[in-house]
Amino acid sequence: MSDTSKTALEQAEQEGKYIRKVRSFVKREGRLTKGQAKALEDNWTTMGLNHQDGLLDFTKVFGNDNPVVLEIGFGMGKSLVEMAKNAPDTNFIGIEVHRPGVGACLMDASEAGVTNLRVYEHDAVEVLADCIADGSLAKLQLFFPDPWHKKRHHKRRIVQPEFVENLRSKLKIGGVFHMATDWENYAEHMLEVMTAAEKFQNQSETNDYVPRPDDRPLTKFEQRGHRLGHGVWDLMFERKV
C-alpha cells in the first residue's frame, strides 16, 4: 500500500467511515498442534520475519549474496522446504497468513536442517510493498492460490493487473514470475492478465503454458487435482525491462 493510500485510509477511518478492504485470501486461524506451536516458539527468532521491521537487507538476513526466491501463500510449506533443501545456494522467503501453516513450515525446515529459508505471517501485498526492495528478487512464486471460482468472486483473485504491475518492480531484470493452478479458468485468467502486462515475456514455446519445472515439487494440491481429473497449468513470465 502506498503512503498516499495509507494516509487516505487512516483519515477515512479517523472520520468514522467504513472502508471495505478487499482481500485475496481468507484468514483462517485454525488450531496449532503442539509441534507447530513449539516450532514457532523455537524458530521464529532465526527464521521469522516481521512486516513492521520494514525494508529487508537480504545480505544481512541471510548472510550472503545468493539469489532470492519469494513464494506467496506456501500453505503448509512442504514444497517450499523441499525447494530450499534442494537449492542451498539460493535463499527463499515464504509468505503465508495461515498460522498453522507457518508453524508447520518452520517445523519441517528445522527438522530438515534448512538454513536458507525465512518466513512472514502477513498479507503478501503489504510485504511486497513495504519490505521487498525494487529489483531484488530472482523469482516470485505463486502456486495454487485460491481460485475464487464463482464469477462474482473473480475480483478477489490475487493475479490482477495492479498486483502484477506492483510485483514486476520487485523482480530483477530477467527475474521470473512463476504461477501454477489446477483450475483451468484461473489459468486462462492468469494468462490473459500476464499477456496484457507490460514488460513481461512468456517463457512458453507455445505462448501459453509450460511443463512443470523439475524444481517445483509435486504438491498435495496437484495430486488432488490429478485424482479429480483436473489438469495443472504452470505459467512462467520473465521481466524484460
Buried (B, 14 or more C-beta within 10 A) or exposed (E): BEEEEEEEBEEEEEEEEEEEEEEBBEEEEEEBEEBBBBBBEEBBEEBBBEBEEEEBEBEEEBEEEBBBBBBBBBBBBBBBBBBBBEBEEBBBBBBBBBBBBBBBBBBBBBEEEBBBBBBBBBBBBBBBBBBBEEEBBBBBBBBBBBBBEEEEEBEBBBBBEEBBEBBBBBBBEEBBBBBBBBBEEBBEBBBEBBEEBEBBBBBBEEEEBBEBEEEBBEBEBBEEBEEEEBEBBBBBBBBEE
